[in-house]
Amino acid sequence: MALDGIVTRAIVHELQLCIGARINKIHQPSESDIVISLRGQGGGRRLLLSANPTYPRVHFTEASFLNPQEAPMFCMLLRKHCEGGVIESIRQVGLERIIHMDIRQRDELGDLSLKRIVIELMGRHSNIILLDPATGTQLDGIHHVTPAISSYRVVMPGFTYTEPPQQHKQHPLEVSKDEFMALSRAVLEPSSAGWLVDSFSGLSPLIAQEIVNRAADSEGDALDFEPLGTRLWKAFAELMEQIRCQDYHPSSGLNAKGKAIFSAVQLTLIQEGLHTYESISECMEAYYGDKAERDTVKQRVSDLLRFLQNERSKNIKKLDNLEKDLEEAGDAERYRIWGEILLASLHQIQKGDKEALLINYYDENQGTERISLDPLLTPSENAQRYFKKYNKFKNSLAVIGEQLDKTREEITYLEGLLLQLGDASMNDIEEIREELTQQGYLRDRGRKVKKKKKNDRPTLHVFTSSEGIEIYVGKNNLQNEYVTNRLAKPNDTWLHTKDIPGSHVVIRAAEFGDATLEEAAQLAAYFSQAKESSSVPVDCTLIRHVRKPSGAKPGFVIYDHQRTLIVTPEEKRIKSLPNIIK
């Protein structure tokens, strides 16, 4: 993984800004993440501690998080022991991915007490543990490890804290040239990066390959053994001296295989898309932010996705059945004609006949009709049977047509919700869930939730155009309703992809330039089902020409006086627009 001992050392160096800061608030937005708000020295900052099994990390953050209505137990414990406390020290264990944060606070009796938060950044074994350093007793961990899971170490309240198993590797900042050369001679392939990872703590395969790459670039790929070992030592020593002096240059980009990589040092392995950053926090926020949020969103919406996909499948099946019924009902007129022919030809039919070949008096050519009969019925009863079929299908045609329209609307609505979940941020998910509850798709979870006031509004996503004009984007139906029907003024401009599910976009200004209109159209196309398409048609009109039909589902509107723009969504351009969440 990219987050190795060297990145951890850079993080700890940056976190020294927190020493002396007071912990103001602690939140736990997800089962693996803790957000600590600081004030005083280093104040105004927020610190993210994440034991996410896929994206474990620690760094300052500017991101916004949706906090649960009820704080989890581990969060409540951290608040009890750490809120209001002062951070006394933050240090790394060796060059491992383990950080100790000591916090001094007054307990219930007013006595000073010291607590330690241990952050272990070890992939799927990552954890955040609160312990009493005086006794080594764990107060709790964000992820429990029971004796049934591990016999080596238990992470549970009341157990003594045990460090992760030692790997017995050499500390790369303390190794001498002779020791390094001896290790290189002991391996069969010193040009392979694997032996560096196996020999030194804190080195990831990425950094090991970087050392090998620098050694190869320094004097070509020499085949003789000793010069290669010397060049490896030189590349290793230069990099370690940089780390020893805390001289970091965070960067990210794509390697030769197109895979995204990052580190606290400049990487010669980056082939394209090089980005450099002022701090390691900024680098990690850019690298992990979207990935971690998308991963968390996927976990949060998995049940909604399954539900909506099942509802969509049921409606598609219903649509197929209705179309079959419509096709069958289309034969209603034929059943009336058969009934008439049978009544006119009763003398030619006997009870027990299975079919009758009769002249069709309604046909200009007087052709014959082969009519199936029920042998158990009389000729008159067979005629009445066809009249009943005729009346049944005639009456059902109107109902089937109405049901077809409703089912198509339902499928469009569900597909719109699926699209919105695909682009949803953490702040949007609960609004989509609330909408489904309001519309009767989901039952209320039974929790006592505060009723929303009439003036309460959903989350608002606000972009600023290159001309400084505010552009509002609704990312779910509740937001679309609010932006279009309540927030916008009659002379504001409204945009939406033509005949394609997507977001409502509103330019909050009566006057603006072509650049703002183009960027608003880009936003409408980007936050739509046509996100990956080119030449997307986007309709724009004034809000006064947009209205919601009576009884329509949330987010559904009709409009006129529109003109259509053709745009191709550009992700880079969209992300360059300043945006905030209100």
N, C-alpha and C positions, 0 to 999 in steps of 0.2 A: 504494500500500500504506500501511497505517497506520503502519508503522515508518519514519519519515522522519528528517531531520537533527535535528529538534527532540527527538524521542523519544531519538535516539542521544545528544544532548547531555545529556539528563536521566539516561540510563544512565551515561554517563562521569562525571557529577557524583556519582552514587551510588556508583560503583565506586572513588572516591577513598578509601573505607573500606579498600580492599585495599592501599593503599600501605604498604609495610613488612611486609606479611604474607608468610609463607613458604609455598611450595607443598608440600603434604604428599603428595597422591596425584593422579594423572591417569588418567582412564579414558576410553574411547571406546565408549559403549554402542551406537552405530549408525554408519553410514558417514559421517554428516554432523555428529555431535554430539561435543563434548568436555566432560567434567565435571572441574573442578579443585577439589580440596578444600584449604582454607587453614587455617593455624594461626598463632598469634601475633597480631599486630594484625589485627583483622578476622577472626580465626580462628574455627573452628567453622562457618564458612560454606562453601557450595559454589557455584561459579560455573559456569553453563552457557554454553558458546560453541557456537552452532549455525549451520552453513552449509546448513541445509535449504533446498532451492530454493523451497519453498512457505512455510515459516515460519522464515526466518532471524531470529536474535535473540541477545542477550547479556543475562543477568540473573542475580541470585542465585536459587537454586532450593531448594525443600524436597522436591521430587519424588524418588521412588526409581527407579532404573534397573537393568535387567538387563544386566550386563556379559558380553561373550563370554568363553569359556574361554581363548581365545588373543587377546592384544591385537593390533590391526592395526598395520601398520608405522609409520604416522604417529603413533600413540599411543606406540609404543616410542621413536620419535625425540624426541617431546616429553618423555618421561620422562628420557631420557638428558641432554637439554640444559636442562630446566626444573625437574624434581623436586628439591626441596631448595633451590631458588633463591628469592630475595627479589624481590617486585614493586617496582620502583623508580618507575615512572610509568605512568599510563594516560591517554591523551589522544585527542581527536577531531581528524581532519584537516578543518580549516575547519568547515563545517556539513554535511559529507558523512556518509554512512553507513559511515565507515571509522574503526576504532579501532586504535590502536597500544598494545601492552602490552609494556613493557621489563622484562626479568627478568635479574638478576645472579646468577651461580652460579659455583662453582669447577669447572674442568674436570678431566680425568683427571690432569693434572700439578699440580693444586692452584692454578693461576693463575685469577684472576678473569676471567670472560668475560661479555659482555653479549649476550643474544639478544632478538629482538623477535618477538612474535606479532602478525600483522596480521589483523584480522577485517574482512572486507568483507561488508556486509549488503546485497546488491544482487539480491534475488530469485533467479532461476535462475542468476545469475552469482556468487552468494555463495561465499565461500571463506575458509579459515583457512590462513594461510601463516606458516611459521617461517623467519626469515632472520637473517643476521649483519649488524647495522646498520653495522658498521665497513666492510664491503666492499659491502654491498647484495646479497650473493649469497643466493639462496634455498636453504635446506636441504631443504625439501619443502613441499607443500601438501596439504590434505585432499582436494582435487579437482584432478587434473592437467589442465592446458590445454596441449595439444601444438601445435607449429607448424602441423600440419594443421588444427587447429580455429581458431586465431587467429594471424594474422601480426603483430598489434600487440603482444601480450604473451603470454609463455609462462610457465606455472606448472609448473616441473619442477626437480628438484634440480640445482644448478650454474649455473642461469641467473640473470642479474641481475634483481632485482625492478623491475618497471615498474608505476607506479600506473595505476588505471583511467583511461580517457580523460577529459580535462577537459571540462566542459560550458560553461565560460566564462560563468557566471551571476554576478550580483552577490551579495555576502554580505549577507543581510537585516539582520544586526545592525550593519552599518557604513554602510548607505545613508542619505543625508540626505533631508529632506523635498523639496527641489528636485529631486533625482534621481528620487525616487519619483513626483512629480507629472509630471515630463517623460516618464517611462515610461508613466504612465496616459494621458497625452494622445496618445501615439503609437499606441495601440490603438483599434480600431473599437468594441469593446464592453468598456469598463472594468468593467461590472457582471458580466462573465464571470470565473470563477475561473481560467480557463486561462492568462491572461497573467501572473498571479502565479507560477504554477508554471514557466512558461517564462523568467521574468525573474530569479528568486531561487533560490539553491541551498538545499537542505535543506527546501524547502516541498513537502509532498505535496498532492495534490488535496483531501484532507480538510481540511488547515489553511487552504489557499487559500479553500475554500468557507466555512470558519468565519469568515474575515476578511470575506468578502463578506456573510455572514449578519449579522455584528455591525454592519457598516456600514448595511445595510438596516434593521435594527431600531432603529438610533440615531435616525433621523428620518424613517421611512417611506420608501417607494420614490419618491424625487424623480426627475423626468425630466430636470431641467436638469443639464448635464454637470459644471460646476465643483463644485457642492456634493457630488455623488457622489464625485468624486476626493478632496475634502477629508475626507469621512467615511471613505473607504477608508484614507487615510493615518492618520487618528486610530485606527481599529481596528487597523491594521497596527502602528503605533508602540506602542500600549498592549500588544499581545501580544508584540512584540519586546522591550520593556522588561522584561516579566515573564520572558522567556527569558534576557535578558542578566543579570538579577539572580538567576537560578537559582531562581525562585519557581514551583515546580511543584505541580500539583494533579491527579495521575493519576485518570482516570475512564474508565468504559466504559458502553456501553448500546446501544440500538437507534436508528437514524435513522428518518426518515419512511417509508423503504421497508422497514423491518423488518430492515435489515442491521446486524450487530454491528460497532461501531466503538470505538476507544479512542485516547487520546492522553495526553501528559504534562500537558496543560492542560485546564481545564474546557471542555466543548463545548456551545454552545447548540444544536448540531445533534442532540443526543441527545433523542429524543422520549419514550422510555419505558425502563424497566429501568435507571435510572441507578445505578451503583455507584462509590463513591469509595474510594481506597486510600491507605494510609500511604506507600507507596513505589512507584516505577515498576516494580520487580522483582515486587512483589506483584500489580500490575495486569497485567503481561505474563504472569506465571505463570497467572493466572486466565483471561486471554484466549486464550493460545496452548496452555496445558498440555494440555487434552483434545483440541484439534484436532491438535496435533503428535503426541500419543501415538496417536490413532486412525489417523493417516496412517502412522506408523511400523509400527503393528500390522498394518495392511492390507498393507503391503509384505512384512512377515515371514510373514504367513499366506496370501498369495496362492496359493502352491503347495499348501498344505494344503486350502484352500477348493476349488481345482480338483479335487484328488484325491477329497475327500469328496463333492463334487457328482457326479463321475463314478461313484463307487461307489454313491451313492444312486440315480442314474439306471439303472445296471445292475440293481440290486435291484428297482426298480419295474418294469422290463421283465420281469425274471424272475417277479415276482409276477403280472403279466398272463398270462404263458405258463402258469404253474401253475394259474391260475384257469380258463384254457381247457382244460387237461388234466383238471381236476377236473370241468368241465361235461361233457366227452366221456366221462370215466370213469363219470359218473352214468348212462350208457346201458348199463352192464355187464349189468344184469338183462335188458334187452331182447335182448341178444346171446345169452344163455342160452336164452331162450324161443324165439328164431328157430332156434337149433340143434336144440332139442327138436322143434319143428314140422317142420323139414326131415327129421329122422330118422324121424318118424312118417309122412311123406308121400313117401318115396323113390320109390314106384311112380308118382307123378304128375309126376316131374321127369326131364328128359332132359339128358344132357351136351350143352352148347352153349347151353342156355337162359340168358338174361341176367337174368331175374327170374321169381319165382313168386308167384301169388296163392293163398294157402292159408288154411284156417280155423284161427283161434287157439283151440285147445282150452282155454287158460287163461283165456279171456275169458268172463265169465258170459253175455254176449249172443252168443257164438260168432261174433264179427266176423271179418273177413278181414284178413290182413297181406300187404302187398306187400313181398317180400324180394328184395333185389338178389343176383345170383349171378355167380360168375366162370365164364364159358362154357368156360374151359379145364380146369375141375375137374369131377369127377364129383359127383353129388348128395351122396354121403356125405362127400366131401372138403370141399364147401361147408359142410356141417353142422359138421364138425370145425374149419373156419376160424372160425366164429362162437364155438365153445366156447373156442378159443384166445384170441380177443379178450376173451371174458368173463373168463377166468382172468387175463389180462394186466391188465385194468383193475381187477379185484377186488383183485389183489395190489398194484397201484399206488395204490389209494385211501389206504391207510395211509401210504405213503411221501409221497404228494402232500400229505396233511394235515400231516405232520411238517415237510415242506419249506416249506409255507405259513406255519406258525408261526415257523420259523426266519427266513424272509425278512422277515416283518413285524417280528420282533424286531430284525433287522439294520437295517431302515429306521428304526425308532424310535431305535436306537443312533446311527446316522449323523446323523439329524436333531438329536439331542441334542448331538453334537459340533459340528455346524454352528452351533447356538445358542450353545454355549460359546465358539466362536471369535468370534462376533459381539460378545460381552461381554468377551473376553479382554484382560487387561493384558499388558504386556511380560513380567511374571514368570510368566504362566500358559501362554504359548505352548509353551515347551520341555517343560512337563509333559504337554501334550496330544500333542505329537510323540512323547514318550517312551512314553505310553500306546499310541499307534498302533503303535509299534515292538514293544512287549511283546505286543500282541495279534496281531502278525503281518501287519498291514496295510502297514507300511513296513519296508524292509530297513535294517539298521544302516548308518549312513553310512561305516563302516569306520574312523572315528577312534577313537583310544584314549581312551576315556572312563572315568574312575574309577568303579568299581562302587559303587553306593549301599549304604550300610550298612543293616541292618534297622531301626535306630532313626532313620534319616533320614526327615524328613517333608517334605511338599510345602509350598508357600506357603499361609499361612493369612490369610484376610481377616476381621478382627475389628471388628465394629461395637459401639458402646456405646449402650444404650437411654437414654431420658430418665430412667429410674430407676437408671442406673448399672450395669446388668446387661450382661455380655458376650454378644454374639450372634455365632456363627461361621457364615460363609457359604462353601460350596464352589462355586468357579466352574468347575471341571472335574471329571472323574470321579475322578482321583487324590485331589483335595482332598475330594470327597464321601465317598470310601471312608474316608479318614483321619478326617475330622470325625465321621462316623456310627459307624464300626466300631472305631475305636481311641481317639479323643480323648474322646468323650461317655461319661458315666456312666449307669447304668440309669435314674436318676430325672430326667435331663435331658430337656427337651422338644424333640421333633423336628418340623419342618414341611416340607411340600412341596406344590406345586400339585397338585390332584386331577386325575389322568389327563392331565396336561400336562407336557412336558419342562421341567425347571428345576433349580435349585440345591437342595442339602440345606441346611437351616438348623437350627442347634442353639442353644437357650437354655441357657447353662451355669449353671444355678441350679435348685434344687429349689423355691424360692419366689420369686414375682415378681408384679407387678401386671398389670392389664389393658392398661396403656400399653405395657409390654414385649412382651406377647403380640401386640398390634396391630401394633407396629413390626416384630416378627419376621415376621408374616404379610405385611406390606408388602414386606419384603426378599425373601421367597419368591416373591411375585407379580412383583416388579420384575425379579428375575434369573430369568425364565422366558420361555417362548414367548408368554405372555399379557401381556408388559410393556406393550403399548399398549392393552390391553383394560380394560373396567370389570367390576365384580362378578365377580372372579376367585375360584373356590373353592380354598381352601388347607386341606389336612388337617393336623391336629396330633395327636400322640400321644407317649407316653413312649418313650424309646430302648429300653427292655426289650421293647417290642412291635414293634421293627423288626429284620428279619433278612435276610441275603443268602442266596438259594438256592444250593445247591451247583452250581458250574460256571457261574454267571451272569456276565455281563459286568461290568466295573468300573462302579460307581455304581448298579447295579440292586439294588433291595431290595423286599421285600414287608412289609406291616405290617397291624395290626388295632387294635381298641379306639380308633379315631380319632374325632375330631369335626371338622366342617368349618366354617371361617370364610369369610365372603364379604368381600373387600376390593377396593378400586380403587387400583392403584399410583400413588403421587404422587412424581414425581422430585424435586421440591423438598424434600419431607419426608425422602426417602432421603438426599439430599446434606447435609441438616442434621445427620444422625447422625454423631458422631465415629467415624472408622474408621482403623485402622492395618493394615499388612501385616507379619505376623510371619514 
